[in-house]
Each structure stands twice: as C-alpha cells, then as structure tokens.
Amino acid sequence: MLRFTEDNEILREDNYRGIVCGVQWRGDIESSMDELEGLCEADGIEVVGRIEQSLERPNSATLIGKGKVEELRELCENMEVDTVVFNEELSGIQIRNLEEALGVRVIDRTILILDIFADRAVSKEGKLQVELAQLKYRMPRLTGFGRSLSRLGGGIGTRGPGEKKLETDRRHIARRIDDIKEELAKAGKSRQTQKSGRSKSGLPVAALVGYTNSGKSAIMNRLLEMFEEETPGTAEDRKVGSKDMLFATLDTAHRKLSIGKGMDFILIDTVGFVSGLPHDLVDAFKSTLEEVRDADVLIHVVDNAREDKEFQTEVTTGVIKQLGAGATPVIMAYNKMDIAPEEPEFTEGDQAVFISALTGDGMDDLAAALKKALFADMVDASLLIPYDKGSIVSYLCENGQVDTMDYRPEGTLLKGQFKAADFGRYQQYSIAEKENS
C-alpha cells in the first residue's frame, strides 16, 4: 500500500491496520462482510477486527448506535487501528461524525472499491472511468468528506482526483466531470470504430463474465494455449494478467481464437463483478461493458470452490441484466474443480461445464460448448465447384471445415461443414441440390 503527498506523489510504502464494520437490518451479511475483508486485503489493509450490529434502522448521524461507536473507538485505540471500513455506503456527514468520534480514517465499501479500481486501472479510458465514478461519489459528500481529507491527508480513497481535496468545490468537480465525459465520448467513438471493424469481419463474439477472482483471465489464457496452433501469434505473447486477487484485471481484453478451420471468433475478458458494486462505477464502465451486451454468447464463470457461489452467481446475473444482456445465451463454467471436485447441486442456465483452468480438466468440454454455441449454424454439405470458380474453392477452404477434397471431371468436390451464410451463397453447387433438380 502506498501513501501519497498533497500532490498525489508516493511518500512511502506502508500497510494499514483496519477494522471492518457492518450493520444488519436486511438479512444476513456474513458473505458480504467476508467479501469486505477480501477487498481490504486487495487494497493493502490488514484487517485486525470485525464488528457487526443488528439495527431496525441505521442511525442517520453515525450509521451505528452511540454505544457501538464508543466500543469501536476503544477497539481502535487498543488495537492501534488507523482505518475503519464500513460495509454500508456512508454520507458525508456520517463520515465526518465518525472520524471525529473515532479519531481514525473512516471509509466505506464504495470508497474502497473505487480506490482498488483507481490503483489497478491501466488504460487511459479505464483511469478516466474510475475518476468519473470517484467524482460523482464525492460531489454530494463535500461537506463531510472534504474535512476528512484535509485532516488525514492522502491514502486510501484519495487516489485519482484526490489531490485537490478541500478546494475542489462542486463547480470544479462539475467542470471536471464534463471534461471526462467528453474524453470518454471520444474514446467511445474509437471503440465503436474498432467494434465495427470486428462486426464487418463477421466473427462471432464470446465474452467471459463472472465474479471477481472467479478465474476468467486464467480461462482465457488456457484457451489461448489450447488453440495456439490454429491461432496466429504465440499464446505466451497474447496472455492476459491473471492473479489470485480481487480485481486483478480491470481493462477489457480481446483475443482472436480459432477452434478449427473456418471457426474463428473473438474472446473478450471483462472486469469482474462484486456485490455492492457502486452504481456510478457500473455506469462509468458501461461504455466498456457494453461489449457484454453485444456478445453472441456469455461464458459465466463461477468459482465452484466458494461456499457462497450461489450468492456470487446471483450478483453476476443481476449485473448482466443491468447491462441489457439478460437474453444472451449463457454457458455456465463452474471453475476450480481441482479444489472442489464435487459437481455443484446449484446450477443455472441451459448448459453447464465443470472445469479447472489451473489443471486444464474439463476445458475440452468448454471448447465443445463454445463451438456448439458459436457455430451451430454450420451445415454439412458436399459442394461441386466448377474449375473456373477457383476463388470460391479457396474461400471455402479458408472459411469452412473441409474434410475431403476430390477432383472430378466437372470440378472440385468439397465435403465438410460450412457456415450457413456461405452455404446459402453457394447452394447452387450443392450435390444434393443438383440431385433434387
């Protein structure tokens, strides 16, 4: 974890000690609190304590009750804690009141996620999207949030646009938001041009979606290795970053793969989801994640080793629907079977495969499912192409799965599987058509 100066420059490397705090008033929060601890770990916070309180309604001034605030203050002193992370989103007033009562930095789940995104974003567009979400979050919280920044300086929750702190008033933030939206609009036009180019190529698209750290990037890398011979470029050069960490990768990655001759497709690796993903962050990343909506098939990756996989699956399904991709065909890929060898009782979707991206087990089943989903319109056919139509033979050999080629007096006989569109275009050369005419 890095601390930052007033000008957002690195001061020194340091670890934070923190306590996570949650309020239960709408059902069980154990999974959410466990996940909050994981998020803290991903952002360099060592969690040394955990407090939960059941309330009928949250306290408008401090979220938790007065007695619990005092208990939390004593815990912070005794355990030498410098950060308290709340599972619920806090208002600016609540942040101010809690920091004054506890004497330590107070952040919420939203700030934590935004901070992780700010730290991990690599592309210019990704950094702009995170900054936009940060500014939208801070706008209504200037009353309390600004004072906390002034007193405690840089660090968690202040990356990105944090260097302006108190002097960044609503007018300045609004102006910066407009500037970012303009820059993102330009980036969006560039992305649309690239997407249009892929659309014109006629290649189908499969998108990896799922909870953060479910293994999406590892699956992409495994598929790149499997189809290295059929795909130009070495798998090692084309691999994406993959770590056992929440939000290890944020930027969308595109790779062209080939399952077989004439079966090229685009595989997309997207940012992972998480419960309580800030609305402004989802909104900011919609321009990037819209490719999920336009995909021909989604590979919903589930970490089958987790006890809360049902919860994670529901969260991911909800975000998919929020992005407008609820009707897209889905392949459920239950990953990490090497450490959870039992097939899950809970499955969702019409098609499910059980895999381990680490060992490669079951990846052939995933490849077969992809082939079926993306190339279901392949037609078994025998086409007799006249010798003066040699360009058609070359095209079909390049874009179809030709099993046999035989030279007849009338022309070249091709037997194999061809795309429905190509078969329709050259149906006049079909042996079956000639026999029926």
N, C-alpha and C positions, 0 to 999 in steps of 0.2 A: 504494500500500500504506500502511496506517495502523498506527502503533504505538499501544499502549494503556497507560494507567496501571494501578496496582493496582486501581482501582475500575472498570476497563474503559472509561475515558474516553479520547477521542482525544488523543494527545500531539502528534504532528506527522506530516506526510506524508513517507514515506521509501521508498526501494527497497532490497530485499535483494539481495545477491550470493550465489549459491549454486552448489554442485557437486552433480550427481546421481550416485548410486552404485547399481549393480545387481550381483546375484550370479546367475550362470548355472549351474544344475545340473539344470534340467528343460526342455531345449530352448532354441531361440533367443529372446532377449529384446530384439532390436533394436526391434521395433514398440512393445513395452511401454515401453522406455526413451525412445523418441521421444515417445511419448504423455506420459510423465512430465515431459519438458521443456515440453510444451504446457500441462500442468497447473500447472507452476511459473510460466509466463508469465501464466496466467489469475489467479494469486494474487499477482502483483507481484514475483516472484523472477526476477532476471536470471541466467540460467544461464551461467556462465563456464568450466565444466569438466565433464567426464564420465569416470567410472571404472567399469570392469566387471571382474569377476573370475570365473573358472570354478573351481568347487569341487565335489567329490563330495558334500560335506555342509556345511551352514553352521556357522560357529563359534558355539557356544552363548553365549559371553561377548560377542562383538563382531560377530557375523554374518560379517564378512570376516576374513581371516588377519592375523596380527600385522604382517607386512611391509607389507601393503596399508594397514593402519591408519597406519603410520608415513609411507608415501608420501602418504596422504591428508592427514595433519597438515601435512607440508611444503607441499603444494599449497595448503592453506587459508591458510597464512602468506604464501606468495609471491604469491598472487592476492587477498589481503585479503578472504577469504570470511567471511561471518558465519553461513551456514546450509549444512548438508549434508542432502540429501533422499535417503533410501533407497527403492528400488523395492519392497523386501520389507517386510512388517509386522514391527516390532521389539517385543521385550518391554521391560518397564520397566527390567530390569537391563541389557539391551543399550544402551538409550538413555543410561542413567547412565554406563556404562563408556565408551561412545564419546564422550560430551561431555567426560568427564574427560580422555580421551586427545587429543581434537582441540581442545578449548578453544573450540568454537563450538556454536551450537544444532544439535541433531540431530532431525530429524523423519522420518517415513516416509510412504509413499504414502497410507495411510489418514488420517493427521492432515491431510495436505494437502487431500484431497478433502473431509473434514469441515469444514475451515477455509473452503474455497470455498463450500460449502453454507451455512455459518453467515453468510458475508458476503452471499450472494445471496438468501437466504430473505426473502420479503416478508410473506406472510400469517402470522398468529399460529400457525396449525396447522403451517405449514412450519417456523417457528422452533422450535416445540416438538419436532417430529420430529427436527430436527438436534441439538438439545440432548440428547434422549434417546440418540441414537446416540453423541454425544460422551461422555456419562457412562458408557455401557456400555463404551466403549473404554477409558476411564480407570480404571475400577474395578479391573481386575486389574493395573494398571501403577502404582499409587500409590507403590510402593517406589522406583522409579526416576524416574517421570515427575514426581512431586511435587518432587523435588530440582532437576530441570532448570528447572521453573517458578520455584522460589524463587531460583535463581541468575541466570536470564536475564530474568525479568520477563515482560511481556506480549508480544503479537505473534502471529506465525503459530502456529496450533494452540492458541491460548488464547482465541479469541473465544467468545462464548456464556457457558458456565458457568465460564470461567477465572478470574473474579475471586476465587474462594475459595481457589484454589491449595492450599498445604500443609495448611491447617486443614480442608480438605474431606476428611474421612475416609470410610471405607466406609459408616459408619452414616448420615452426612449425604447421601452420594450415593444410597444405597438409598432414603432417605426422599424425596429429590427425584425419583428415578425413578418411585416410586409416585405422587407428585403429578402428574407429567407424564402418566403412563398414564391417570390419572383424567380429566385435562383433555382428552386426546386421545379418550377414550371418549365424552365429551360432544360433542366436535366431530364424532366419527364418527356419532353419532345424528342430528345436524343434517344431515350429508351424506347419510345414508340417507333422511331425510325428503325432501331435495331430489331424490335419485335416484328415490325412489318416485313423486314428482310427475312426473318425466320419463317413468318407465315407464308411468304411467297415461295419459300423453298418447299413448302408442303410437308414439312416434317412434323410429326405428332409430338406432343409435349407431355412429359410426366413430371410431377412436382412432389418432392419429399416434404411432408409436413408432419408436425408432431410436437410433443412437449420438449422443452429444452433438455438437453443431455440424454435424449432417448436413443441416440445413435444414428441420426440422419446422415451426417457427414461421413461416418465410418461406412455406412451402407453405400454411399456414392463412391467412395474410394474402392470398396470391394468390387463393385460393378465395373469400375474402370479397369481393375486388374483382370477381371473375368473376360472382358471383351477387348483386351489390349490388341490382339492380333487383327480384329476386324475394324478397329478404330485408329485413325491416323494419330501419331504422337504417342509418346510413352506414357503409361499410366502414372509413373512417378512424377513427371513434369506437370500433370494435369490434376493431381490430387488436391483436395481442399483441406484446410486446417481441421483437425479433429482432436479434442481433448476431453478427458473425463471431468467436465466442469460446466456449470450452468452458463448459458450464453457464450460458449467458446467461440462461435462464429455468428456474426450479425449480417454480413453482406451476402446478398443472393448470388449464388454461383451457377453458371450454366455450362454444361458439358455435352458435346455431341457424342452419342454412342451408337454402336451398330450391333444388334443381336444376331444378325445374319445378313447375307447379301440382299440388298433392297429393303432392309429393315432398320434404317437409320431413325433415330429420334433424339430429342433434346431432353436431358435430365436436369432438373432445377433443384438446388438445395436451398431451403429458405430458413429464415430466422426461427428459432424455437419459440414456443408459446409458454405461458406460465399463468397460473391463476392470479387474478387481480392485476393483469397487465394494464397499465394506465391507459385510459381511453385516448388521451392526447397522443400517446406513443403509438397505439394502434392506428389512429387517424393519420399520424405523420408518416407511418410506414405503409399506409395503404397503397401509395403510388408504387412502392416496390413489390408489395404482396399481391397486387392486382394480377400478377402472373399466375398466382394460385387459382384465381377465378377463371383464367383463360386456358388452364391446362386441360388436356384431354382425359387424364386420369390422375388421381392423387394416391400417393403411397403414404398412408397414415401409419407412422412408426410409433409403436408402443413399447415402453420399457417394461418387459414382462417380469423383470426381477423385482419390481417395486410392489409393495402391498397396496398402494393407493393408485394402481394403474387404471382402475375404473374411473376414479376422480379425474386423473390426467386426461383420459380419453374423452370424457365429457367436456372438459375445458377446451381441448383442441377442436372437438366437433363444434362447439359453440363459436369459436373464433372463425372456423371455416365458414359457418353460416353467416357470421357477421360480415365476412369479406365477399359474400354473394356467391360462394361456391358450393352451397348445400346440395345442389343437384348433380354435381360432378361424380362420375363413377369412382369408387374408392377400393383400393387394395389394402386390407389391414395387415401390416407386417409386425408380428409380435417378436421383438428383438431380445437379445441377451438370453437365449435359451440355454447357453452354456452354463449359466449360473442359476437358471430357473428352468430346469429340464421338463417340468410338467406343463402340458398344454393348458392354457387358462380356461377356467369354466366360463369366464366372461369373454365373449367375442362380439364384435359389432361389424356390420357390413355383410355384403353378399359373398365376399371372397376373403379368406384369411390364410396367411402363410406363417410358419413358425421358423425363425431364423436366428443365426448368430453372426453378426458382422465380424466379430473377432475371429471365430474359427472358420467361417465360411459355410457352416452347416445350414442347409435349407435355402441357400442363395440361388441354387438352380430352380427351386420352386418359385422364388420371386421372379426370376428371369422369365420363366414359363408363363407366369401370371401377367407380367408386363407384355410379353409377346402376344398373348391372347387378347389383352385389353386394347393394345395399340394397333394391332394388325389383324383384328377379327374380320376385316373386310377382304382378306387375301383370298383369291379364287384359284382353285385347282383347274388348270386348263392345258390344252395342247394347241399350240398356235403354229400354223404353217405359213411362214413369211416368204414371199417371193424374193428371189435373189437380187432383184433391182431395188429392194427395200432394206438394204443392209443397215441403214441408220436405225431402223426400228429394232432389228436384232440386237444391235449394240446397246440401245436404250433399255430394252427389256432385260438384257444380261446384267446391266448396271443397276437397274432399279427393281428387279424381281428376283425370286429364288428359283433359278433354272436348275432342274435336276438332271435332265439329259438334253443333248443337242444332236440331232440327226440330219444328215444332208440327203434330201430326197430330190428326185428329178424336178419337182415343182417348186422346190425352195427349201428353206431351213426349218425343220420341225423342232420347236421348243416345247418341252414338257416341264411343268413346275407350278409354282404359286406366284400369282401376280396381283398387284393392287387392283381393287375393284374398278377404280377410275381408269387405270391403264387397260384392263380387260375390256371395259366398255368402249374405250377409244379404238381398240384393235380387234374387236369381236368378230369382224368380218373374216378374219384369218383363222378363226377357231375351227378345229376339225369337226367338233360337234355341230357347229352352225352349218358347215358345208354338208354334213351327212343328213341334216334335217331339211335342208333346202331342196 
